[in-house]
Amino acid sequence: MGNEKIYQMDFSKVYHLLVNKAEKKGRTRQEVDEVIRWLTGYSQPELEEMLERPVPYGDFFRDAPELNEKRRMIKGVVCGVRVEDIEEPLMQEIRYLDKLIDELARGKAMDKILRK
């Protein structure tokens, strides 16, 4: 799938996929929300509002209030690619979230996921 197709996907559809992945492994929607808020700077009401209307996934990240500076500490492989080596900034932000949800689903402690 090309990057533009990913950027045009509706955030709410991606969000539900992320929640399902976490819940299948015994984690909660609240934990997914916490990870998303930590990464993007959205408040819970802002996040919930994004789920009520169509928001392209790329715009969700482009318009993020405050991307967490600690996100640069996220390392590892997602979809066979090291997130720290992704050259396109927007795709890297998307893959950071993928990596965090992978860590959540694998049972990693929230403090470690949020780089505390």
N, C-alpha and C positions, 0 to 999 in steps of 0.2 A: 504494500500500500504506500503510495507516495505521500510525502510530507503534507502537501496541500490538502489531501483527503483527510488526513488526521486532524489538521488544523480546522477543517470545516465541520468535523463531527460535533454533534450536540453534546455539550458538557454533561447534561443530565443523563444521557445514555452511558457515557464513559463512567460517570460517578456510580451508577448502579452496578456496572461491571466490577468496579473497584470494591464496592461494598460486598457484593456477592463473593468475591475472591476471599476477602477477609473473614466473612461470616462462615464460609465453608471450613475454615480452619479454627473456628471458635473465637474469633475476635468480633468486635462490635462496630456498628455504624458510628457510634460516638467516637471510637478510637480513630476510625477513618477520617471523620470530621476534624478531630484534633490534629492529625497529621497534615491535612490539607490547610487548615488555618495556620499551623506553624510554618509551612512552606511558603504560603502565598500572602499572609497578612490579612486575609478576609476575616470578618467577624462571623459568628454563627448566623445572625440574621441576614447578612449579605450572602453567605453561602446558600442559605435556604431560599433566598430570593432568586439566585442564579438557577436553582432547580425548578423554579416555577415558570420560567420563560426560556425560549431558545437562545442559547449563548454558544457561539462556536468555541470549541476547545482551545484554539489558538488565542482567541480574544480573552478567554478566561485567564490565561497566563499573561498576555500583553497588558491587561488592565489590572493585574494584581496590585493591591495597595502597597505592599512592601514585601518583596521576596526576601526570605531570611538569609542573612549573610552566611550562616553556618551551613547552608545547602552545599557549599563548595567542598565540605567535608564528606559528602556522600560519594562513595566509591563503589565500584563493582560492576557486574555484568547484568544487562537487561537485554533480552532478545539477541543475545550473542555479541553485544557491543558494550564496551566499557563506557559508562556514563561520563567519566571524566575526560574521555577522548572525543566526545561528540563535538563537532565544530560549529554546527548551527545552534545559536543560543536558544531559540525557542524550542527546538526539539530536545535540547539538553534539559530545559526546565520540565518538559513533559516526562522525560525519562527519569528525572530525579523523583518525581511523584511515583512513577512505576516502581522504582527501586525501594522507596519507603514502604509502599504497600506490600511488596514482596517480603521485606523484613518483618512487617507486621504479621503477615500470614504465616511466616516461618516461626513465629512465637517469640521474636526478639522483644526484650523489655522496652517499654515506651521511652524511658530515659535515654536508652542507647539510640533508639530510632530518632529521637529529637535532638541528638548530639549534645546532651547535657553533661 
